[in-house]
Every structure is written in structure tokens, then in C-alpha cells.
Amino acid sequence: MDLLTAPLGDLLAQASQLVREAAAGRVLERATEHELARQVSAIGDLARLTEALLVDAVGEITRRSEHGCRDDFMTSHLGCRNVTELVENLTRMDARTATRLQRAAKAVRPEVSTTTGEVLDAAFPQVRSAMLDGVVGVDGVLAICDPLQASSPRIAPSARRHAEEIVVAEARGEGPHGAPPASAGILRVHAQAWALALDADGAEPRERAALRARGLTLGTATPTGVPIRGTLLPEVAAQLQTIFDAHLAPKVTFDDPTATYEDGEPLLTTEDTRTRAQKQHDVLAAALNVAASSGLLPTIGGHAPTLVVSVTAEDLESGRGYAHVQGCEQPVTVSLARHVACAGTIQRVTSRDDGRIIRIDVRDRVFNRYQRRAIALRDGGCVIPGCGVPASWCEIHHVTEHAGGGPTHTDNGVPWEAKRTYVCETEGAGHGGKAEDGADGGLAGGVVCADQQRSGRVGEGSGSAGERLPCPGRGVGVAGGAGVSGERYVGV
């Protein structure tokens, strides 16, 4: 006997008419701020009541699909593998939402005895009552039940019921402090606080579970990158987040928007167009570079962990083709080989067509540790205005490239934030394209002064050797250089 389809059909027709009339009459746009707030609150009340009925319905589907023979399951009768797939098909929700509904139903729906058919109490009866009253929805149910359920084996049932009662009172706005009804996020904080206070074992069980669940896996390389997945320990995630925050914290700059060149043209300014996720990726790459060069990691063959990138001389000269990273099946661009070569050691290997190596040539073109210290003491950090990254996190780059005859000398080196180098190589110098006279106007491993770029004389200046020249909007140049060319060799 169908007792719900007809009433639900009537409610659906009324709701559909209401939505159409509100959209046609632009009711929400015409409302005042207080009226709109009341309307949104009423819509939330309706949504929570709808979720309450949906949680009970999903709980009943689960009950009919978990006991007895699989052929007798409701999911099997309707051609689905499990409850999640059936709920997805019936409600058009995604799998995550369907799973959350099942968790909520398990927490608040009364159980039915399989032997006597007797209706048993729900695991969290106070939360169920609040759900049926429209006080909490699925988010609120899980916010209260998840922390208390996780600690239930170590908490006395009476203590857990007392904690549940107090948190539900906060949800109804009837808490001891007279606060208004709490949101799901606040309810989770309350529930977690009670779970921690009542759990005699403290955080040790969760720590043991976290140690078992920890892991990090690199996926199969694809043309767009290598996926990464896993679970970090809380303290490891906190440390990584601290590194992110240190690099991504907003920097205060004092650029003059009215500043111009002598001919009246506006100064070039910087603009970082990377997303936050891309910035975090670049910060992680910089941290890995620092760790690999620290000398504290285990060695491989007596040497520090080294990234090896190989490219043929023809591809490197033409700028087209592919390079190959040792340990990665997917080919990479030649610009990546140039980037690695900019701060790495060059090892030129000549081989015949049959693969036999006939000559090995090593060029020492990397700033040594003494030069790095001197440059770090002189510049203090990344030369990009407003960057603020310390010198220890930077790569030391030639202003006049080594391949173009630039010496590996402190006068020709500046600290450059590692994470910005590849972006500058691929996107150009502030996105100003090519400089005149055929010089490369990009920031590919060198420092391009904005006023010098306009004249096409990159790296040249009137100061003495080693004098730092301020570059409006980009960084500093070093006087006496001959220019930044695009040539590089494979880096090891």
C-alpha cells in the first residue's frame, strides 16, 4: 500500500509552482536584506525536513539490501550492485552524497530485530528527534554522530548519551550559554570536544589508526603529469601546510602605479597568474630541491639524490622535440631540460647511433657553496620585488648565461626563487614576449631588467661590474653582462 507517493506528488507540484513563480517574479531580487535572510532560512528548514525523509528512505533501502541471500536484496531486484549505486540512480546524487546518507541513516534510524521484528532504539535517539524536527540535516547529523561514534567503544553509554543531549541542545539553540542554534561546523567542534574529554585513552587509538593508514603513492605517468594520492599524518600535513603558508603569504609591495619611463611609457609590473594549487605544487618542488641539495639525505652511489634529464643536442639547439627524465616514462619538454641545466651540472655524453658512449665531458658551471653564501649575504633573498623568499630556498642563476659566455662569478649570479623559474621560462618575461635585436625577453634562467628589455639590451648597464641595478617590476640586473641567450645544455 503506497502511503507516500500521492502526498509527495502534491508537495512536489506546490514546490515546482513556487520555484517558477519566484523566478518569474524575481522575488528574491526584490526582497530586502532582512526578507532575503528569512527566505533563505525557511528554504533551509524545508531542505532539512526533506533530508530527514530521505535519510529514513535510504536507511530502509539499506535494511532490505544487507540481510539474507543476495538475490533477495532490493538492490539486486532493481539491477544495481549496491545501495550507493541505487541511491545515485534514484536521486541523481553523486556517490559521496549517497554514502553520507547511508552513514546518517545508520546513526539515527531505529534498527529492526531480524528475529522478533521488534523496533529497537536508534544509536543516537536525540539526534534523530532533532532531525525529524528539522533542526539538523545530514551535515548536522554527521557532525554530531561521527566524533561520538568513533569514540563509543571507549566511552560509557550513559556518558555518550549525556554528551549527545548537550550537543543537540546547542543545535536547537537551548544550550547552557543561550547561544543561537549552532551550524554543522560548530556542532562538530562541540562533539569533538566531548569525545576527547570522555575518551580515557586520549588520542592514542587515533594515532595508531593514522600510522596504519599513512601512505603516499605516485600514480602512472600521463601526458599531463603524474597523479599523487595518499594520506598524511596530521603533523606531516601541518608541517607541509606551514611551508605553503610561509611561501604563499601575501607580500606587501609599494609599486607606484603612476611611475613611468623617461619617454612617458608606464613601467612594467609583475602579475602572478598561477592558481593556489599550482603555487603549492611549485612550493613542494622547491622544498624537494632544498632537501636534495642539503646533504642530509641518503646518498645514491655515493652522491646526493640527483635528477637526471637527457636531451639530444639537435633537440636542444632547435628548441623542439623531447627530453627524458630518469625514472619517468613520459617525455618532457626541452624547456624543462633547460630549466634543470640552469641550476645543475652539465655532463655532455657523446654516443654513436648504436648507443656506445665514445666521450664524456663535464663542465663545472654551478655556483659553489662559497659563492652561494656570498650571493645570499649580498642579496638576502629572491631578487623579484615583493617575493620575500629567503636565499636558502632560491636557485642561483647566471644573469648572462653560462652558455653565452657568462662567468660563474658572484658578479654574474643572483638568487631566483626556484618555483618561478619554470613559469618564467614557459610564459615569458612578464608576458612581454621577445625583446628587440633578437634577444630573448623571457626570464629563462636569468634576470631581465624591465627598462633594459625595452631597449633590447638585456643585462647591460652603466654601473661597474657587480653593481645591482633595480629592475622596476621584475628584479635586479647585474651591470656588465652581455645578454640572456636561450641556449643551455642538459642538466644533471
MIBA-264441 format. One record per residue (C-alpha): z negated, x, y negated; residue in three letters; residue number from 0. Coordinates in nm, 4 decimals. Example, Ala and Ser with C-alpha at 12.3 -4.5 7.8 and 13.67 -1.06 7.14 Angstrom:
residues 2
R        up      east     north    r    k
R   -0.7800    1.2300    0.4500  ala    0
R   -0.7140    1.3670    0.1060  ser    1
END
This chain:
residues 492
R        up      east     north    r    k
R    0.0000    0.0000    0.0000  met    0
R    0.1163    0.1568   -0.3263  asp    1
R   -0.1510    0.1048   -0.5909  leu    2
R   -0.0432    0.3607   -0.8491  leu    3
R    0.3344    0.3601   -0.8850  thr    4
R    0.3540    0.0410   -1.0932  ala    5
R    0.0729    0.1322   -1.3387  pro    6
R    0.2109    0.4839   -1.3705  leu    7
R    0.5552    0.3388   -1.4385  gly    8
R    0.4145    0.1253   -1.7201  asp    9
R    0.2338    0.4237   -1.8704  leu   10
R    0.5475    0.6338   -1.8417  leu   11
R    0.7542    0.3688   -2.0218  ala   12
R    0.4970    0.3448   -2.3024  gln   13
R    0.4746    0.7228   -2.3342  ala   14
R    0.8531    0.7563   -2.3403  ser   15
R    0.8822    0.4920   -2.6127  gln   16
R    0.6064    0.6588   -2.8142  leu   17
R    0.7744    1.0001   -2.7931  val   18
R    1.1120    0.8594   -2.9007  arg   19
R    0.9627    0.6669   -3.1939  glu   20
R    0.7613    0.9673   -3.3090  ala   21
R    1.0689    1.1901   -3.3009  ala   22
R    1.2949    0.9342   -3.4692  ala   23
R    1.0443    0.8522   -3.7425  gly   24
R    0.9409    1.2171   -3.7930  arg   25
R    0.5824    1.1007   -3.7596  val   26
R    0.4370    1.4472   -3.7083  leu   27
R    0.6173    1.5874   -4.0101  glu   28
R    0.4961    1.3071   -4.2350  arg   29
R    0.1313    1.3403   -4.1326  ala   30
R   -0.1256    1.5186   -4.3456  thr   31
R   -0.3080    1.8208   -4.2072  glu   32
R   -0.6116    1.6153   -4.1029  his   33
R   -0.3917    1.3456   -3.9489  glu   34
R   -0.1896    1.6045   -3.7578  leu   35
R   -0.5096    1.7650   -3.6274  ala   36
R   -0.6356    1.4271   -3.4995  arg   37
R   -0.2975    1.3565   -3.3387  gln   38
R   -0.2896    1.6912   -3.1591  val   39
R   -0.6464    1.6335   -3.0382  ser   40
R   -0.5506    1.2904   -2.8993  ala   41
R   -0.2438    1.4359   -2.7264  ile   42
R   -0.4709    1.6981   -2.5687  gly   43
R   -0.7028    1.4230   -2.4418  asp   44
R   -0.4079    1.2480   -2.2761  leu   45
R   -0.2891    1.5766   -2.1243  ala   46
R   -0.6311    1.6477   -1.9721  arg   47
R   -0.6504    1.2981   -1.8186  leu   48
R   -0.3024    1.3455   -1.6762  thr   49
R   -0.4073    1.6806   -1.5301  glu   50
R   -0.7149    1.5179   -1.3729  ala   51
R   -0.4975    1.2725   -1.1829  leu   52
R   -0.2540    1.5492   -1.0916  leu   53
R   -0.5345    1.7702   -0.9567  val   54
R   -0.6541    1.4899   -0.7293  asp   55
R   -0.2990    1.4211   -0.6117  ala   56
R   -0.2365    1.7877   -0.5310  val   57
R   -0.5704    1.8014   -0.3509  gly   58
R   -0.4642    1.5118   -0.1305  glu   59
R   -0.1319    1.6816   -0.0548  ile   60
R   -0.3271    1.9922    0.0443  thr   61
R   -0.5590    1.7904    0.2696  arg   62
R   -0.2603    1.6379    0.4503  arg   63
R   -0.0957    1.9769    0.4962  ser   64
R   -0.3703    2.2013    0.6310  glu   65
R   -0.5194    2.0417    0.9434  his   66
R   -0.3637    1.9753    1.2819  gly   67
R   -0.0168    2.0604    1.4029  cys   68
R    0.2300    2.1980    1.1507  arg   69
R    0.4861    1.9350    1.2444  asp   70
R    0.2399    1.6716    1.1254  asp   71
R    0.1965    1.8290    0.7811  phe   72
R    0.3143    1.6368    0.4791  met   73
R    0.4993    1.9463    0.3604  thr   74
R    0.6938    1.9594    0.6886  ser   75
R    0.7849    1.5905    0.6655  his   76
R    0.9300    1.6479    0.3190  leu   77
R    1.1140    1.9679    0.4109  gly   78
R    0.9001    2.2257    0.2289  cys   79
R    0.7411    2.5456    0.3522  arg   80
R    0.4053    2.4949    0.1855  asn   81
R    0.2139    2.2952   -0.0734  val   82
R    0.3243    2.5182   -0.3583  thr   83
R    0.6928    2.4570   -0.2902  glu   84
R    0.6376    2.0813   -0.2569  leu   85
R    0.4451    2.0619   -0.5852  val   86
R    0.7148    2.2690   -0.7545  glu   87
R    0.9848    2.0273   -0.6400  asn   88
R    0.7894    1.7130   -0.7287  leu   89
R    0.6580    1.8190   -1.0698  thr   90
R    0.9236    2.0757   -1.1796  arg   91
R    0.6475    2.3271   -1.2447  met   92
R    0.6616    2.6936   -1.1578  asp   93
R    0.4777    2.8446   -0.8628  ala   94
R    0.1971    2.9842   -1.0767  arg   95
R    0.1102    2.6423   -1.2207  thr   96
R    0.1291    2.4820   -0.8764  ala   97
R   -0.1110    2.7428   -0.7400  thr   98
R   -0.3547    2.6817   -1.0264  arg   99
R   -0.3525    2.3090   -0.9482  leu  100
R   -0.4424    2.3837   -0.5852  gln  101
R   -0.7286    2.6104   -0.6907  arg  102
R   -0.8631    2.3460   -0.9256  ala  103
R   -0.8374    2.0791   -0.6563  ala  104
R   -1.0248    2.2962   -0.4078  lys  105
R   -1.3081    2.3383   -0.6584  ala  106
R   -1.3570    1.9799   -0.7777  val  107
R   -1.2063    1.7438   -0.5216  arg  108
R   -1.4502    1.5927   -0.2670  pro  109
R   -1.3934    1.7039    0.0895  glu  110
R   -1.3402    1.4559    0.3709  val  111
R   -1.5065    1.5303    0.7034  ser  112
R   -1.2456    1.5789    0.9760  thr  113
R   -1.4807    1.4389    1.2416  thr  114
R   -1.6523    1.1405    1.0782  thr  115
R   -1.4205    1.0713    0.7838  gly  116
R   -1.7208    1.0826    0.5513  glu  117
R   -1.6544    1.1784    0.1890  val  118
R   -1.8505    1.4918    0.1055  leu  119
R   -1.9599    1.6190   -0.2332  asp  120
R   -1.7252    1.8401   -0.4327  ala  121
R   -1.8091    2.2074   -0.4645  ala  122
R   -1.8640    2.1552   -0.8400  phe  123
R   -1.9553    1.7875   -0.8947  pro  124
R   -2.0495    1.8294   -1.2626  gln  125
R   -1.7142    1.9883   -1.3375  val  126
R   -1.5394    1.7072   -1.1535  arg  127
R   -1.7200    1.4484   -1.3631  ser  128
R   -1.6155    1.6271   -1.6816  ala  129
R   -1.2564    1.6432   -1.5571  met  130
R   -1.2434    1.2693   -1.4835  leu  131
R   -1.3819    1.2019   -1.8321  asp  132
R   -1.1022    1.4064   -1.9870  gly  133
R   -1.3435    1.6706   -2.1163  val  134
R   -1.1787    1.9627   -1.9325  val  135
R   -0.8327    2.0144   -1.7938  gly  136
R   -0.7056    2.2596   -1.5368  val  137
R   -0.7761    2.5540   -1.7667  asp  138
R   -1.1344    2.4404   -1.8226  gly  139
R   -1.1946    2.3698   -1.4541  val  140
R   -1.0826    2.7163   -1.3510  leu  141
R   -1.2654    2.8805   -1.6420  ala  142
R   -1.5941    2.7386   -1.5157  ile  143
R   -1.5404    2.7455   -1.1407  cys  144
R   -1.3728    3.0824   -1.0845  asp  145
R   -1.6602    3.3070   -1.2032  pro  146
R   -1.9283    3.0946   -1.0369  leu  147
R   -1.7285    3.0612   -0.7141  gln  148
R   -1.6719    3.4387   -0.6930  ala  149
R   -2.0484    3.4998   -0.7062  ser  150
R   -2.1526    3.1981   -0.4967  ser  151
R   -2.2277    3.3950   -0.1748  pro  152
R   -2.4908    3.5912   -0.3664  arg  153
R   -2.6310    3.3075   -0.5811  ile  154
R   -2.8716    3.0387   -0.4637  ala  155
R   -2.7059    2.6925   -0.4623  pro  156
R   -2.9706    2.5486   -0.6928  ser  157
R   -2.9172    2.8289   -0.9455  ala  158
R   -2.5413    2.7796   -0.9359  arg  159
R   -2.5774    2.4045   -0.9950  arg  160
R   -2.8077    2.4746   -1.2890  his  161
R   -2.5524    2.7164   -1.4400  ala  162
R   -2.2736    2.4644   -1.3800  glu  163
R   -2.4718    2.1929   -1.5575  glu  164
R   -2.5322    2.4091   -1.8647  ile  165
R   -2.1699    2.5229   -1.8951  val  166
R   -2.0425    2.1648   -1.8560  val  167
R   -2.2828    2.0614   -2.1318  ala  168
R   -2.1161    2.3225   -2.3529  glu  169
R   -1.7785    2.1713   -2.2648  ala  170
R   -1.8998    1.8249   -2.3693  arg  171
R   -2.0499    1.9568   -2.6921  gly  172
R   -2.4017    1.8827   -2.5675  glu  173
R   -2.5207    2.2408   -2.5277  gly  174
R   -2.8674    2.3617   -2.6288  pro  175
R   -2.7371    2.5024   -2.9578  his  176
R   -2.5487    2.1908   -3.0632  gly  177
R   -2.2105    2.3663   -3.0743  ala  178
R   -1.8893    2.1584   -3.0711  pro  179
R   -1.7004    2.1145   -2.7403  pro  180
R   -1.6007    2.4580   -2.6156  ala  181
R   -1.2469    2.5628   -2.5335  ser  182
R   -1.1452    2.7016   -2.1959  ala  183
R   -1.1769    3.0603   -2.3177  gly  184
R   -1.5334    3.0065   -2.4397  ile  185
R   -1.6237    2.8254   -2.1173  leu  186
R   -1.5041    3.1252   -1.9170  arg  187
R   -1.7289    3.3539   -2.1202  val  188
R   -2.0279    3.1246   -2.0557  his  189
R   -1.9536    3.1029   -1.6830  ala  190
R   -1.9086    3.4794   -1.6504  gln  191
R   -2.2358    3.5409   -1.8342  ala  192
R   -2.4233    3.3094   -1.5970  trp  193
R   -2.2562    3.4603   -1.2913  ala  194
R   -2.3577    3.8106   -1.3997  leu  195
R   -2.7123    3.7018   -1.4814  ala  196
R   -2.7656    3.5248   -1.1498  leu  197
R   -2.5902    3.7785   -0.9257  asp  198
R   -2.8612    4.0032   -0.7827  ala  199
R   -2.6071    4.2571   -0.6591  asp  200
R   -2.4622    4.3071   -1.0062  gly  201
R   -2.1110    4.4463   -1.0382  ala  202
R   -2.1107    4.6494   -0.7163  glu  203
R   -1.9327    4.3903   -0.4973  pro  204
R   -1.6590    4.3515   -0.7578  arg  205
R   -1.6331    4.7276   -0.7907  glu  206
R   -1.5879    4.7678   -0.4158  arg  207
R   -1.3213    4.4979   -0.4174  ala  208
R   -1.1468    4.6655   -0.7115  ala  209
R   -1.1473    5.0014   -0.5313  leu  210
R   -0.9807    4.8418   -0.2305  arg  211
R   -0.7223    4.6607   -0.4439  ala  212
R   -0.6307    4.9527   -0.6691  arg  213
R   -0.2825    5.0913   -0.6372  gly  214
R    0.0341    5.1909   -0.8178  leu  215
R    0.3844    5.1736   -0.6763  thr  216
R    0.7198    5.2795   -0.8132  leu  217
R    0.9929    5.0398   -0.7095  gly  218
R    1.3510    5.1128   -0.6148  thr  219
R    1.5549    5.2655   -0.8953  ala  220
R    1.8023    5.0260   -1.0563  thr  221
R    2.0740    5.0858   -1.3172  pro  222
R    1.8331    4.9589   -1.5849  thr  223
R    1.5282    5.1588   -1.4791  gly  224
R    1.2539    5.1865   -1.2199  val  225
R    1.0125    4.8914   -1.1880  pro  226
R    0.6432    4.9648   -1.1612  ile  227
R    0.3740    4.7412   -1.0171  arg  228
R    0.0157    4.7678   -0.9079  gly  229
R   -0.3455    4.7103   -1.0042  thr  230
R   -0.5520    4.9463   -1.2174  leu  231
R   -0.9260    4.9888   -1.2050  leu  232
R   -1.0915    4.8390   -1.5136  pro  233
R   -1.1970    5.1774   -1.6504  glu  234
R   -0.8490    5.3230   -1.5933  val  235
R   -0.6876    5.0272   -1.7696  ala  236
R   -0.9363    5.0641   -2.0556  ala  237
R   -0.8544    5.4336   -2.0903  gln  238
R   -0.4818    5.3609   -2.0924  leu  239
R   -0.5317    5.0852   -2.3477  gln  240
R   -0.7273    5.3280   -2.5664  thr  241
R   -0.4356    5.5716   -2.5565  ile  242
R   -0.1993    5.2884   -2.6506  phe  243
R   -0.4222    5.1843   -2.9378  asp  244
R   -0.4515    5.5397   -3.0681  ala  245
R   -0.0742    5.5723   -3.0926  his  246
R    0.0210    5.2191   -3.1897  leu  247
R   -0.2443    5.1544   -3.4527  ala  248
R   -0.0772    5.0629   -3.7839  pro  249
R   -0.0322    5.3632   -4.0097  lys  250
R   -0.0707    5.3361   -4.3848  val  251
R    0.2276    5.4676   -4.5803  thr  252
R    0.2832    5.4849   -4.9507  phe  253
R    0.6599    5.4640   -4.9811  asp  254
R    0.7850    5.3845   -5.3270  asp  255
R    1.0369    5.1001   -5.2889  pro  256
R    1.1819    5.1807   -5.6303  thr  257
R    1.2382    5.5525   -5.5621  ala  258
R    1.5991    5.6686   -5.5902  thr  259
R    1.8056    5.9842   -5.5642  tyr  260
R    1.9323    6.1646   -5.8691  glu  261
R    2.2534    5.9639   -5.8562  asp  262
R    2.0602    5.6376   -5.8522  gly  263
R    2.1034    5.5506   -5.4847  glu  264
R    1.7879    5.4269   -5.3057  pro  265
R    1.6020    5.6637   -5.0753  leu  266
R    1.6456    5.6233   -4.7020  leu  267
R    1.3450    5.4644   -4.5290  thr  268
R    1.2323    5.4533   -4.1699  thr  269
R    1.2163    5.1433   -3.9546  glu  270
R    1.0799    5.1367   -3.6013  asp  271
R    1.2629    4.8564   -3.4214  thr  272
R    1.1040    4.9091   -3.0799  arg  273
R    0.9102    4.6255   -2.9191  thr  274
R    0.5436    4.6754   -2.8328  arg  275
R    0.6308    4.7064   -2.4642  ala  276
R    0.8852    4.9774   -2.5441  gln  277
R    0.6320    5.1608   -2.7602  lys  278
R    0.3751    5.1510   -2.4799  gln  279
R    0.6340    5.2905   -2.2393  his  280
R    0.7030    5.5775   -2.4785  asp  281
R    0.3304    5.6449   -2.5240  val  282
R    0.2908    5.6659   -2.1467  leu  283
R    0.5840    5.9077   -2.1311  ala  284
R    0.4217    6.1254   -2.3982  ala  285
R    0.0901    6.1200   -2.2104  ala  286
R    0.2645    6.2304   -1.8908  leu  287
R    0.4336    6.5168   -2.0775  asn  288
R    0.0995    6.6302   -2.2170  val  289
R   -0.0649    6.6111   -1.8754  ala  290
R    0.2168    6.8015   -1.7051  ala  291
R    0.2046    7.0818   -1.9627  ser  292
R   -0.1752    7.1044   -1.9759  ser  293
R   -0.2048    7.3431   -1.6819  gly  294
R   -0.4787    7.1285   -1.5271  leu  295
R   -0.2645    6.9507   -1.2680  leu  296
R   -0.1997    7.0850   -0.9178  pro  297
R    0.0964    7.3204   -0.9015  thr  298
R    0.4173    7.2834   -0.7037  ile  299
R    0.5376    7.6108   -0.5652  gly  300
R    0.3024    7.7953   -0.7976  gly  301
R    0.4297    7.6225   -1.1102  his  302
R    0.3247    7.3165   -1.3092  ala  303
R    0.4931    6.9845   -1.2206  pro  304
R    0.8402    7.0177   -1.3665  thr  305
R    1.1056    6.7556   -1.4387  leu  306
R    1.4450    6.8928   -1.3374  val  307
R    1.7584    6.7395   -1.4894  val  308
R    2.1017    6.8682   -1.3926  ser  309
R    2.4403    6.8103   -1.5538  val  310
R    2.7774    6.9771   -1.5261  thr  311
R    2.8986    7.1963   -1.8095  ala  312
R    3.2037    6.9745   -1.8592  glu  313
R    2.9978    6.6557   -1.8975  asp  314
R    2.7518    6.8270   -2.1278  leu  315
R    3.0285    6.9568   -2.3512  glu  316
R    3.2141    6.6240   -2.3674  ser  317
R    2.9004    6.4114   -2.4061  gly  318
R    3.0290    6.1731   -2.1391  arg  319
R    2.9557    6.1423   -1.7714  gly  320
R    2.6250    6.1527   -1.5912  tyr  321
R    2.3221    6.3711   -1.5409  ala  322
R    2.0874    6.3633   -1.2439  his  323
R    1.7079    6.3715   -1.2343  val  324
R    1.5475    6.5295   -0.9316  gln  325
R    1.3680    6.2594   -0.7312  gly  326
R    1.5671    5.9685   -0.8779  cys  327
R    1.8693    5.8214   -0.7057  glu  328
R    2.0170    5.6580   -1.0154  gln  329
R    2.2240    5.8774   -1.2509  pro  330
R    2.1150    5.9057   -1.6135  val  331
R    2.2983    5.9695   -1.9371  thr  332
R    2.3914    6.3086   -2.0741  val  333
R    2.1745    6.2361   -2.3793  ser  334
R    1.8686    6.2400   -2.1523  leu  335
R    1.9635    6.5874   -2.0307  ala  336
R    1.9923    6.6939   -2.3933  arg  337
R    1.6522    6.5472   -2.4700  his  338
R    1.4857    6.7330   -2.1840  val  339
R    1.6672    7.0529   -2.2749  ala  340
R    1.5461    7.0275   -2.6335  cys  341
R    1.1854    7.0960   -2.5298  ala  342
R    1.2374    7.2586   -2.1910  gly  343
R    1.3518    7.5835   -2.0388  thr  344
R    1.7241    7.6307   -1.9863  ile  345
R    1.8323    7.7542   -1.6455  gln  346
R    2.2069    7.7843   -1.6103  arg  347
R    2.3229    7.7728   -1.2461  val  348
R    2.6856    7.8542   -1.1690  thr  349
R    2.8213    7.7415   -0.8334  ser  350
R    3.1547    7.7196   -0.6607  arg  351
R    3.3221    7.3966   -0.5590  asp  352
R    3.1779    7.4335   -0.2093  asp  353
R    2.8232    7.4349   -0.3554  gly  354
R    2.7468    7.8053   -0.3133  arg  355
R    2.5396    7.9428   -0.6023  ile  356
R    2.7010    8.2548   -0.7444  ile  357
R    2.4916    8.3142   -1.0601  arg  358
R    2.1596    8.2094   -1.2122  ile  359
R    2.0880    8.2660   -1.5805  asp  360
R    1.7571    8.1792   -1.7504  val  361
R    1.7239    8.1537   -2.1281  arg  362
R    1.3790    8.1614   -2.2850  asp  363
R    1.4341    7.9170   -2.5716  arg  364
R    1.0982    7.7340   -2.5640  val  365
R    0.8257    7.7923   -2.8218  phe  366
R    0.5393    7.9707   -2.6518  asn  367
R    0.1771    7.8676   -2.6775  arg  368
R    0.1015    8.1037   -2.9649  tyr  369
R    0.3912    7.9667   -3.1679  gln  370
R    0.2870    7.6121   -3.0860  arg  371
R   -0.0650    7.6800   -3.2136  arg  372
R    0.0660    7.8315   -3.5342  ala  373
R    0.3041    7.5416   -3.5975  ile  374
R    0.0304    7.2912   -3.5161  ala  375
R   -0.2042    7.4652   -3.7608  leu  376
R    0.0631    7.4645   -4.0288  arg  377
R    0.1897    7.1053   -3.9918  asp  378
R   -0.1119    6.9302   -3.8411  gly  379
R    0.0932    6.6735   -3.6507  gly  380
R    0.4237    6.4926   -3.6269  cys  381
R    0.6349    6.5521   -3.9367  val  382
R    0.7587    6.1929   -3.9535  ile  383
R    0.5904    6.0331   -4.2572  pro  384
R    0.3279    5.7793   -4.1547  gly  385
R    0.3330    5.8793   -3.7868  cys  386
R   -0.0083    6.0464   -3.7612  gly  387
R    0.0315    6.1665   -3.4006  val  388
R   -0.1571    6.4985   -3.3543  pro  389
R    0.0354    6.8145   -3.2799  ala  390
R   -0.1039    6.8318   -2.9263  ser  391
R    0.0963    6.5180   -2.8431  trp  392
R    0.4176    6.6456   -3.0001  cys  393
R    0.7122    6.8459   -2.8794  glu  394
R    0.8110    7.1470   -3.0880  ile  395
R    1.1767    7.1142   -3.1875  his  396
R    1.4222    7.3536   -3.3424  his  397
R    1.5381    7.2477   -3.6889  val  398
R    1.8540    7.4499   -3.6435  thr  399
R    1.9306    7.4049   -3.2780  glu  400
R    1.8998    7.6927   -3.0389  his  401
R    2.2473    7.6171   -2.9078  ala  402
R    2.3736    7.6508   -3.2648  gly  403
R    2.2146    7.9901   -3.3178  gly  404
R    1.8751    7.8752   -3.4393  gly  405
R    1.5952    8.1180   -3.3557  pro  406
R    1.2846    8.0226   -3.1564  thr  407
R    1.0646    8.1122   -3.4512  his  408
R    0.7858    7.9312   -3.6323  thr  409
R    1.0091    7.9079   -3.9394  asp  410
R    1.2578    7.7058   -3.7354  asn  411
R    1.0156    7.4773   -3.5480  gly  412
R    0.8416    7.1534   -3.6355  val  413
R    0.6212    6.9173   -3.4308  pro  414
R    0.8012    6.5995   -3.3390  trp  415
R    0.6443    6.3028   -3.1627  glu  416
R    0.7806    6.3084   -2.8091  ala  417
R    0.8265    5.9345   -2.7776  lys  418
R    1.0524    5.9174   -3.0846  arg  419
R    1.2938    6.1889   -2.9814  thr  420
R    1.4960    5.9970   -2.7264  tyr  421
R    1.5096    5.6899   -2.9511  val  422
R    1.6452    5.9008   -3.2348  cys  423
R    1.8998    6.0626   -3.0047  glu  424
R    2.0360    5.7300   -2.8877  thr  425
R    2.0144    5.5357   -3.2146  glu  426
R    2.0930    5.7987   -3.4745  gly  427
R    1.9124    5.9092   -3.7818  ala  428
R    1.7693    5.6017   -3.9239  gly  429
R    2.0554    5.4500   -3.8211  his  430
R    2.2642    5.6163   -4.0775  gly  431
R    2.5377    5.7270   -3.8396  gly  432
R    2.7269    6.0530   -3.8867  lys  433
R    2.6855    6.2860   -4.1797  ala  434
R    2.9740    6.4333   -4.3682  glu  435
R    3.1574    6.7509   -4.2726  asp  436
R    3.1280    6.6521   -3.9055  gly  437
R    2.7594    6.7345   -3.8846  ala  438
R    2.5525    6.5139   -3.6608  asp  439
R    2.3435    6.2865   -3.8802  gly  440
R    2.1186    6.1835   -3.5904  gly  441
R    1.7752    6.3197   -3.5162  leu  442
R    1.8761    6.4641   -3.1822  ala  443
R    1.6007    6.7131   -3.1346  gly  444
R    1.5972    6.8424   -3.4904  gly  445
R    1.4693    6.7288   -3.8280  val  446
R    1.7198    6.5724   -4.0638  val  447
R    1.6194    6.5571   -4.4276  cys  448
R    1.7392    6.2360   -4.5872  ala  449
R    1.8721    6.3925   -4.9065  asp  450
R    2.0378    6.6677   -4.7052  gln  451
R    2.2014    6.4134   -4.4765  gln  452
R    2.3743    6.2513   -4.7709  arg  453
R    2.5396    6.5781   -4.8631  ser  454
R    2.6168    6.6669   -4.5028  gly  455
R    2.4193    6.9915   -4.5268  arg  456
R    2.1543    6.9372   -4.2659  val  457
R    1.8708    7.1891   -4.2639  gly  458
R    1.9820    7.3810   -4.5701  glu  459
R    1.7728    7.4128   -4.8837  gly  460
R    1.6966    7.6285   -5.1784  ser  461
R    1.3475    7.7345   -5.0669  gly  462
R    1.2512    8.0507   -4.8938  ser  463
R    1.2591    8.0866   -4.5167  ala  464
R    0.9933    7.8781   -4.3525  gly  465
R    0.9287    7.6614   -4.6583  glu  466
R    0.8842    7.2985   -4.5632  arg  467
R    1.0947    7.0552   -4.7603  leu  468
R    0.9822    6.6932   -4.7861  pro  469
R    1.2294    6.4507   -4.6449  cys  470
R    1.1990    6.1073   -4.8073  pro  471
R    1.1569    5.8527   -4.5311  gly  472
R    1.2153    6.0874   -4.2392  arg  473
R    1.0142    6.4056   -4.2156  gly  474
R    1.0328    6.7638   -4.3305  val  475
R    1.3120    7.0153   -4.3132  gly  476
R    1.2940    7.3911   -4.2976  val  477
R    1.4856    7.5916   -4.5526  ala  478
R    1.7434    7.8403   -4.4399  gly  479
R    1.8776    7.6513   -4.1386  gly  480
R    2.2455    7.6189   -4.0691  ala  481
R    2.2553    7.2646   -3.9348  gly  482
R    2.1760    7.0483   -3.6379  val  483
R    2.4552    7.0505   -3.3841  ser  484
R    2.4959    6.8227   -3.0851  gly  485
R    2.5188    7.0943   -2.8174  glu  486
R    2.2492    7.1510   -2.5587  arg  487
R    2.2105    7.2775   -2.2080  tyr  488
R    2.0450    7.1388   -1.9026  val  489
R    1.6675    7.1424   -1.9278  gly  490
R    1.4243    7.2387   -1.6544  val  491
END
